[in-house]
C-alpha cells in the first residue's frame, strides 16, 4: 500500500488518512482481516474494547467450508499449531441410534474437516499474530463514535478529532452499539430455538467416536437428535480435558431457560435424555459460564455505507444453534479481502463486498430456515412431515443439502426445498 512522505495513506482526492484500515473489534473477524491486509503492506489499526478476551459460551467450531476459508486467509495452520484440534468425523444419532459417522476429509470437495478451539485462546492467537505483522492494536479502548465520509473517522474515548482511514470496518459483534448509532437497520427472524451451553471439564472426551467405523483416537463432532422431544445436542472437545456441550431446543419445550448452577442438574438430565452418554457426566464437572441464549437470524441488508463496512456478526448473525457463525464470519472476511485487493477504489470494493455478502448470507438463511422447520416445528402435522421426509432420506441421502460440508454452496432454491421436505 502506498504512503506519502509524511507517512499518511494517500486518498484519491489528494488528502491523506492516518490508516488504510481501522477495525473496531479484535476478535476472529477483525484480527483475520488485519492479518490478511497487514501482510500485504496495509497500515491497520485495531481498537479492541476488552483487555482480555472472555468465554462467550459459543463459537468454538469451524465447519469444513469454514476451515477452507481459514486456509485461504492463512490462519488455519496458525490455529492448529497453537490452540486448535481437527475433528475429521461428524457423527449423527437420532432417537439414540447411530445414523452415520461421516469421514469429512473423504467426503468434502475441499478435503477439509471441522476445527475446534477455546474461543478466547483463538482470539488471542490471531490478534497477537496481526500485531506481529505490523498491525497497531489498542486494547481496553472504547470507540465512542464513527463518522461517515470520503475520509471516515473513528473517535476513541473523548478524542474529538478522531482518526481517519480509507475504510472503517465494524467487527464488534451481533449487538454492535456503533452499528445502531450509525443508523444501520437490523432485521431479524422470529426466535424459534433456544441454545443452552456449558463446559465439561475432567476425564472425558466429548469428541470420542461412540459407534461406527473410525480410526482409534479419531475426533468427531457428536450430534444427538430427539425428534419427538424437539431437542438436539452438539458436543465436542475444544482442548485436552475441556469440552463444550450444547442443548438446542424449540422455545416451547422447556418452561424456563437453563442458566446458572441451579440449572446444571436439569441440563444434564436433558442432555442425557436427548442421547448424550451418561459416562460423560460421571467423569466431568461443569465449569465456566452456563447460560442460554436466543437463536434467530439478525442481519443488515447491504452492510456498507459511505466508507464504513460491517463484517461477521455485525453484518449478519446466523442462528447459533447450527454452529456455523465462525465459518460465516471467515467467509465475510475473505470476500472483503478479495474485493479490497482487486480494486484500489476501496469505496467501490466495499460496495461489491456488500453484494457478495448478501448473496451468500441469503443462502445460509434459507438453508437454516429449512432445517429449523423440518427438525424442530411442533405438532402432529410436523411429526408426519418429519416421518415422511426421514423415510425419503433413507433411500436418497442427496435430498438433504450438505450444509456441513458445503455451507452456502449447498442448494437452497425451491427445488432443493421441495426435495428436502418430501414434496416431490
N, C-alpha and C positions, 0 to 999 in steps of 0.2 A: 504494500500500500504506500502511495506516495506521501511525502511530507514536505512542508515548506521549510525555509531556513529557520524560522522561529520554532520549529517542532510541531506546529499545529497541522491538522489534517486539512488539505485544500478542498474546497467545495466548488461546484460548477459556477457559482456566481462570483467567484474570486475571494469570498470570505474564507475564514479558517475556523475549524472546530477543535475543541480540546481533545476529542477522541473520535475514532472511526465509529465505535460502538460503545454505548453504555447499556449494561444489562442490569436490571433490577431483579435480584434473586440469584443466589449462587447454588441452587440445587442441581438436579440432573439436567434440566433444560438449559439453565444459564451457564453452567460450567462446561457442558458438552459443546455448546455454541462457541464459547470462548476458546476452547481447545481447538476447534475446527478453524477459527479465523485468526487467532493469535499465532497459530502455527504457520499461517500464510502471510504474516507480517502486519496484521491489523493492530491498531492501538485500541485496546479493550479495557474498559473499567467494569468491574462487578461490584455492586453495592448489595451486601447481604445483611439483613437485619439481625440475624441470630449470631451470637458469639460462638455458640456451639450447637451443632445440629442435634435434634431430639427425635426420638421414636414417634412416628405418627400413626402407628397401628395399620399401616398399609404401605404398599409399594416395595415389594421385595422380589419381584419376578419379572423377567423378560420372556415373552413368548418367542418361539423360533424366528418369527418375522421381525421381532424387536431385536433379537440377537444379531440378525443380519444388518439392521440399521446401526447397531453398536459397532459392528465390524467396519461398515462403511465410514463411520465417523472416527475410527481409530481408537476407540475406548474399550473394546471388548477384551483384548489381551491385557490391558492395564488392570481392569477389574478382576479378571481371572487370576492374575498374579498376586493380587493384593487382598481381596476380600470376598470373592465370589466362588460359587460352586456350579458346575454344569449338571443339569438334570436331563439325561439323554432319553428318558422314557416318560410316558404320560399314561397313568393307569386310571381307568374309569370303572366304578362299581355302581350298580343300580339294585336297590332292594337287597343289599348285602351280597349280591353275586357279581363276580367279575364279568365285565362286558368286553374289555380289551386292554392290553398293555401295548402301547404304541412305541415303536422304535422311531424316535423323532428324526434322527440323523438319516436313517434309511428311507424315510417317507416324506421328507420335505424337499422341495425343489432346490433350496439353497443349502441343503445338508447341514442345517443348524439345529440347535436344541434349546431348551429353556436354560436360563441362568438365574440363580437365586443369590441373595446377599442381604445383610443387615442394611436397612436404608440409610441410617446416619453415617455408617462407615463408607458406603458408596459415595455419598455426597462429599465427604471429607477427602477421599482419594481424588475425585475428579476436580474439586476446587483447588487442591494443592498442585495438581498437575497443570491446571490452567495458569496458575501463578508462576510455575516453573518455566512456562513458555513465554512469559513476559506480561501476562495479564495483571493489571493493578487490581487489588482486592481491598475493599474497605468493609470490615466486619463490625457488627454492633452499630451500624449506621442506619438511620431511618430516612427514606426518601419522603419528603413532605409534599412535593408537587412535581408534576411533569407538565411541560408546556409544548403544544404542537408548534409546527412552523417549518419554514425552509431549513432552519437550524434548530431542531428541537432541543430543549434544555431539561436538565434534571436538577432539582433543588434538594440538597441533602441537609436535613435538620433545619436550622434557621438561616441558611445561606440564601440571601435574596437574589444574588446574581445568577447562581446556578452554573452548571457545567454543560457544555454544548457537545453535540455529536452529529455525525452524518445520519445516524439512526439510533433510536432508543428502543430497547426490547424489554417488554414486561414479562417476566418469568417468575412472578411472585405468588403463584398458586390459584386454586379454584375459587378462593374467597378474596381475590385481589381488591384491596381498597383503592388503589390507583386506577384500576380499570373503571370503577364506579365514578371516581372523581372526574375522569376524562369523558364520561358520558357514553361509554360503550354499552349497548343494550345487551343484557344477558337473557337468553331464552332458556327454558327448561321443560323437560317432560314431567309428567306426574310421577310421584315417588311410589314405586310398587315393591321394591325389595329393601330389606334391611340386612346389613352385614355386621356381625359381631366378630372381633378379632382379639386374639391373645397369644402370648408367648408361652411355650412349654420348654422348660429347662431341665436337664438331667440326662440319665442314661436311656435316651430314647431317640429314635431317628424316624421322623415323620416322612422322610423320602425313601424309606425302605420299600423294596418290592415285596408286596404281601402275597401275591399269587401270579401265576403265569410264567412265561419264559423270558428271563432276562439274565445277563451275566451276574455272577456274585458281586456284591458290593456296588451294584449299579444304583444310581439315584433316579428317582421318579417323582413326578408331581402326582399326588394321590387325590382323586376326586370321588366323593361318595354322594349319591343322589337318591333321595326318597320321594318319589312322585306323589304318593298319597299324602305324605306329611308336608309337602310344599317346602322341603328343606334340601340343602346341599352343603357339603363340607369340602373345603380345599385345604390340603395340608402339605407342608414342605419343610425341609431342613434349610436354614439360612446361614448356619455356622455350626461348628462342632458343638454338640450338646445344647443346641439352641434351635428351636423350631417355631414356625408360625402356623397357626391353625385358625381357619375362618368358618363360621356358621353363616350361611346365606339363607334367608327365608322370606316368604311372602309376608307383607306387612300385617296381614290379618291372622297369622299363625299363632303368635305369642301375645299374651295380654299386655306385656310391658317389655321394654328393651332391657337387654342384659348389659350390665355395666358395673364395674367395681367388685370388690372382694365378696360382697354378699351374694353376687350372682354367679360365682365361679362354679358352685355345685350344680346349679341348673344348667349352666353352659356345658359342663361335662356330660350331664345326662342327655342333653340334646345332641351333642356330638356323637355320643355312643349310639343313641337310637337311630341316628342317620347312617351309621355304618363304621365310624372310626373305631379301631380295635381297642379293647379295654386295657391292654398292657401299656399303651402309650400313657395312660393316666396313672397307672400304678407306679411307674418308674420316673415320673417327672412332676414338676410343680409349676404352677402358674407364676409368671414373672413379668415385671414391667407393667405398662398401662393395659387396661382391659376395658373396652368400650364398644358401643355400637354406633353406626352412622348410616345415614340415608343413602340409598342408591338411586340416582337418576342422572340423566344426561343434562349438562348445562353447557351452553355454547354461545359464542358471538359470531354472527354472520360477517364475513369479510373482515377478519381481525387485523386490519391495518388501516391507519389513517394519519395523514399529514406528518410523516416521519416517526410514528410510533407503531410498533408491531407487537402482537401478542403471540406467545408460543406456549406449548404444553397445556397444563390445566388452566392457565389464564385465558387461553384461546378457546378451549373446549375440554370438558371432562366427561369421559365415558363412565358408565356405571361401574364403580369399583368392585362389584360382586364378581366380575368376569376376569379381573386380574390383568387387564390389557393397558392400563393407564401409562405405565412407563414405556411400553413399546410404542404407543401412540405418540408420546412426548418425543421420543427419539426420531420418529418419522417426521414430526414437525421440524425438528432441528435440522435434519438432513435436507429437507425440502428448502428451508430458508437458506441454509449454507449454499446449496447448489445455485439458487437464484442470485445470491449476492456475489458469488464467484464468477458467474457468467455475464453479469451486467454491471458495468461501473455506475450506472444510474440506480443507486440503491432505493430511491423512492419508487421507481418503476418495478424494481426487483421485489420489493416488499409487497406491492400490489399483486404481482404474479404469484408470489408465495400464498397470499390470502386465497386466491382461486384454487391453487393446488390443495391447500388445507381443507377448504370447504368440500372439495370433491371426495377426498379420502375419508374425512370425518363423516360425511353423509352416508358412505358405505358402512362404516362402523356402527352408526346409529341404527341403520336399517337391520343389520345383522343381529345386533344385541336385542332389538325390539322383537325380532322373530324368536330368538332363544327364550327371552323372558316370557312371551306369550305362550309358547308351547310347553315349557317346562314348569312354569310357576302359576299360571292362572288357575283359579279355584272354581269348583262346581262340577256338576255331573256332565255337562256338555264338554268342559275342558278335559275331564277324565277320559271321555270317549274319544276325543280328538287325539289325546296322547297315545292311547292304546292303539288306535288306527295307525298313527304315524310311526310308532315304535315297531309295529309289525312290518311296515314297509321298509324301515331302515334295516331290519334284519336281512331282508332279501336284497336290498340295494343300498349299501352304505353311502354311495355318492349322492344320495338325497340330502345328506347333511353337509352344509357348506363347511369347508375346512378352515374355520376361523383360527384355530390354534396354530396351524401351520402357515396359513396364507394371510391372515389378518384381513385388511381391506381389499385385498385382491380376490378373496372368496366371493362367489357370485351372490348378489343381493337384489337382483331385479325381480320382476313379477313372476317370471318362470321359476326362478330359484325358490321364491316364497311358496309358490303353488306345489312344487315338488316336496319341499320341507314339511308342509302341513298335510301332505297326502291328498291334495285337491285334484291331482291328476296322475 
